[in-house]
Amino acid sequence: MRAWARANSAMKRGGAACHGDLLHGRAADLGSSQRRSALRHTAWLALAHARAGDPDASAEAARAALTRLPQIASRECRDLLCAVAAELETNAPRPGSAAHAVLADLRRTLR
């Protein structure tokens, strides 16, 4: 089973907010040595916030993940960002919100 699938399963069982706390430190690491890992942690943070019902925090984390994407050629990272987009879509962000704007950027970037 893929690592992100295991984490996704754990997040569903343990609560998104708790896992968001665990992911925040690694997601905030802007160092260039572990870009792929930082992107994955940031995307997981966005997913955790979206599942916890906090679209604004999710949008902020998703935006950070998107800024890291051009440097990463990982299908797994793209799939994870697609999951973030799908989760944001289920909450139907209101037009003009940060979540709505980042959702449009995710759709455009991940085509």
TIGU-888523 format. One line per field, with one value per residue: residue number from 1; z, x, y of N, C-alpha, C in turn. Coordinates in steps of 0.001 Angstrom, whole numbers, always signed. Layout:
resi	c(NUM  ...)
n_z	c(Z  ...)
n_x	c(X  ...)
n_y	c(Y  ...)
ca_z	c(Z  ...)
ca_x	c(X  ...)
ca_y	c(Y  ...)
c_z	c(Z  ...)
c_x	c(X  ...)
c_y	c(Y  ...)
This chain:
resi	c(1  2  3  4  5  6  7  8  9  10  11  12  13  14  15  16  17  18  19  20  21  22  23  24  25  26  27  28  29  30  31  32  33  34  35  36  37  38  39  40  41  42  43  44  45  46  47  48  49  50  51  52  53  54  55  56  57  58  59  60  61  62  63  64  65  66  67  68  69  70  71  72  73  74  75  76  77  78  79  80  81  82  83  84  85  86  87  88  89  90  91  92  93  94  95  96  97  98  99  100  101  102  103  104  105  106  107  108  109  110  111)
n_z	c(+0  -786  +762  +1119  +955  +3231  +5169  +4585  +5238  +7999  +8725  +8299  +10257  +12641  +12864  +11258  +12209  +14292  +12904  +11241  +13002  +13483  +10988  +10455  +11232  +9514  +7066  +7081  +6673  +4640  +3401  +828  +537  +928  -896  -2175  -84  +1597  -26  -111  +2625  +3014  +1248  +2475  +4828  +3828  +2962  +5407  +6746  +5025  +5339  +7973  +7897  +7490  +5201  +4550  +5849  +4597  +1967  +2203  +2822  +549  -1418  -756  -1292  -4045  -4931  -4662  -6467  -9253  -9146  -8705  -9931  -9531  -9714  -7641  -5926  -7508  -7671  -5004  -4705  -6419  -4889  -2825  -4238  -4955  -2436  -1570  -3479  -2697  -579  -1740  -2157  -1552  -4134  -4693  -2343  -580  -776  -3053  -5027  -4881  -5550  -8231  -9249  -8660  -10309  -12851  -12889  -12553  -14761)
n_x	c(+851  +551  +2386  +980  -1617  -1852  -1515  -3728  -5793  -5292  -5757  -8481  -9428  -8384  -8966  -8933  -8027  -6215  -4160  -3443  -2135  +162  +1373  +2001  +4542  +6511  +5452  +5755  +8428  +10558  +12888  +15230  +16285  +14670  +12450  +10355  +9301  +8466  +6489  +4644  +3931  +2800  +641  -783  -1413  -3136  -5191  -5994  -6976  -9082  -10749  -11357  -13082  -12192  -11842  -10392  -7871  -7079  -6878  -4728  -2589  -2700  -2046  +627  +1667  +1238  +3073  +5406  +5238  +6179  +8865  +8959  +8720  +6741  +4408  +2873  +2739  +1271  -1120  -1884  -2364  -4524  -6372  -6672  -7884  -10286  -11406  -11741  -13603  -15876  -16812  -17767  -16663  -17350  -17763  -15112  -13809  -10803  -10431  -11921  -10453  -7938  -8748  -9478  -6919  -5631  -7083  -6410  -3609  -3254  -4273)
n_y	c(-1172  +2215  +4888  +7313  +6445  +4874  +6857  +8435  +6684  +6454  +9093  +9340  +7631  +8737  +11447  +14527  +17029  +16490  +15160  +17210  +18919  +17400  +17433  +20050  +21230  +20036  +20725  +23449  +23776  +25312  +24719  +23796  +21271  +19038  +19031  +17522  +16006  +18089  +19225  +17095  +16883  +19398  +19281  +17196  +18491  +20457  +18784  +17673  +19960  +20611  +18386  +18704  +20748  +23359  +25422  +27749  +27554  +25238  +26141  +27911  +26158  +24510  +26346  +26853  +24314  +24193  +26108  +24750  +22688  +23013  +22310  +19641  +16367  +14294  +11790  +10853  +13065  +14831  +13382  +13480  +16214  +16374  +14995  +16825  +18915  +17635  +17226  +19866  +20662  +19236  +20664  +22898  +25743  +29193  +31638  +33922  +33417  +32371  +29635  +29032  +30360  +29046  +26490  +26816  +27375  +24959  +23190  +24233  +23925  +21173  +19875)
ca_z	c(+0  -837  +2036  +1262  +1184  +4652  +5939  +4347  +6057  +9394  +8927  +8391  +11541  +13804  +12892  +10425  +12956  +15004  +11930  +10771  +13967  +13281  +9696  +10306  +11320  +8298  +5948  +7150  +6335  +3274  +2934  -511  +490  +964  -1538  -2424  +1216  +2052  -829  +344  +3943  +2850  +629  +3507  +5732  +3133  +2990  +6794  +7023  +4244  +5971  +9279  +7661  +7515  +3824  +4447  +6199  +3528  +811  +2485  +2679  -857  -2166  -497  -2023  -5469  -5239  -4680  -7510  -10476  -8929  -8377  -11028  -8861  -9983  -6338  -5432  -8317  -7231  -3691  -4922  -6986  -3746  -2149  -5070  -4833  -1096  -1569  -4301  -1971  +324  -2594  -1625  -2111  -5067  -4074  -1162  -835  -1194  -4433  -5880  -4947  -6282  -9655  -9567  -8652  -11544  -13988  -12815  -12571  -15978)
ca_x	c(+0  +1322  +2491  -81  -2873  -1857  -1739  -5113  -6612  -5098  -6389  -9923  -9705  -7935  -9415  -8087  -7403  -5060  -3100  -2997  -1136  +1377  +1955  +2290  +5965  +7211  +4897  +6263  +9854  +10711  +14228  +15229  +16888  +13631  +11296  +9252  +8713  +7760  +5267  +3696  +3424  +1941  -601  -1518  -1959  -4294  -6244  -6467  -7802  -10324  -11595  -11782  -14062  -11538  -11395  -9402  -6563  -6770  -6453  -3386  -1637  -2708  -1296  +2050  +2017  +1297  +4310  +6506  +5003  +6998  +10196  +8783  +8174  +6242  +2998  +2226  +2450  +167  -2324  -2256  -2978  -5853  -7231  -6963  -8876  -11565  -11947  -12213  -14815  -17033  -17300  -18287  -16277  -18097  -16981  -14394  -13076  -9453  -10575  -12399  -9336  -6924  -9342  -9312  -5500  -5352  -7658  -5621  -2263  -3241  -4885)
ca_y	c(+0  +3451  +5612  +8312  +5739  +4519  +8086  +8814  +5787  +6845  +10387  +9113  +6993  +9485  +12834  +15377  +18118  +15936  +14920  +18520  +19388  +16633  +17759  +21472  +21554  +19624  +21483  +24820  +23768  +25808  +24378  +23230  +19945  +18008  +19671  +16597  +15707  +19289  +19345  +16080  +17256  +20571  +18807  +16468  +19502  +21026  +17778  +17582  +21129  +20509  +17366  +19217  +21808  +24673  +25638  +28829  +26982  +24296  +26928  +28436  +25057  +24088  +27365  +26588  +23100  +24536  +26840  +23769  +21693  +23096  +21736  +18229  +15556  +13097  +11505  +10717  +14415  +15356  +12661  +14002  +17529  +16101  +14641  +18096  +19606  +16925  +17493  +21257  +20722  +18699  +21710  +23970  +27053  +30322  +32460  +35029  +32973  +31862  +28240  +29035  +30775  +27990  +25378  +27137  +27210  +23523  +22617  +24707  +23361  +19707  +19330)
c_z	c(+0  +508  +2198  +1483  +2651  +5504  +5785  +5197  +7533  +9690  +9086  +9748  +12715  +13874  +12182  +11222  +13691  +14042  +11341  +11691  +13750  +11996  +9608  +10314  +10051  +7096  +5916  +6785  +4868  +2702  +1599  -562  +417  +325  -1720  -1116  +1744  +1273  -335  +1703  +3861  +2227  +1640  +4514  +5113  +3172  +4397  +7143  +6269  +4895  +7342  +9132  +7743  +6127  +3684  +4779  +5139  +2304  +998  +2294  +1229  -1722  -1988  -1257  -3515  -5833  -5312  -5865  -8738  -10346  -8732  -9563  -10463  -9145  -8663  -5764  -6201  -7907  -5887  -3821  -5589  -5883  -2955  -2920  -4932  -3478  -1001  -2373  -3550  -1013  -416  -2057  -2326  -3056  -4346  -2847  -1572  -1336  -2647  -5386  -5998  -5670  -7788  -10091  -9591  -9935  -12763  -14016  -13022  -13805  -16622)
c_x	c(+899  +1301  +1342  -1431  -2982  -2151  -3185  -6049  -6507  -5796  -7895  -10288  -9448  -8384  -8433  -7375  -6162  -3896  -2592  -1944  +190  +2104  +2492  +3779  +6728  +6721  +5451  +7738  +10023  +12095  +14180  +15739  +15848  +12349  +10103  +8536  +7922  +6462  +4227  +3110  +2479  +602  -1435  -2133  -3199  -5470  -6835  -7379  -9129  -11278  -12087  -12775  -13486  -10975  -10360  -8001  -6122  -6239  -5036  -2323  -1554  -1933  +216  +2508  +2143  +2578  +5505  +6407  +5892  +8382  +10145  +8151  +7679  +4762  +2223  +1854  +1288  -1154  -2817  -2901  -4354  -6842  -7609  -8043  -10248  -12217  -12474  -13507  -16045  -17618  -17828  -17939  -17013  -17196  -16353  -13596  -11689  -9515  -11035  -11260  -8291  -7467  -9220  -7853  -5100  -5860  -6801  -4237  -2232  -3888  -4024)
c_y	c(+1238  +4158  +6600  +7647  +5316  +5746  +8552  +7969  +6159  +8162  +10217  +8511  +7927  +10922  +13743  +16452  +17647  +15733  +16218  +19099  +18691  +17036  +19176  +21805  +21223  +20418  +22901  +24919  +24158  +25520  +23653  +21796  +18822  +18522  +18743  +16259  +16898  +19479  +18339  +16446  +18455  +20174  +18017  +17427  +20147  +20060  +17645  +18756  +21066  +19514  +17800  +20364  +23202  +24982  +26751  +28330  +25980  +25032  +27466  +27347  +24582  +25070  +27144  +25342  +23385  +25278  +25895  +22813  +21833  +22456  +20227  +17505  +14230  +12931  +11403  +12090  +15039  +14695  +13189  +15380  +17396  +15738  +15895  +18851  +18957  +17198  +18925  +21390  +20236  +19723  +22925  +25360  +28183  +31137  +33650  +34633  +32477  +30420  +28150  +29378  +29671  +26763  +25604  +26958  +25737  +22874  +22978  +24028  +21859  +19087  +18298)
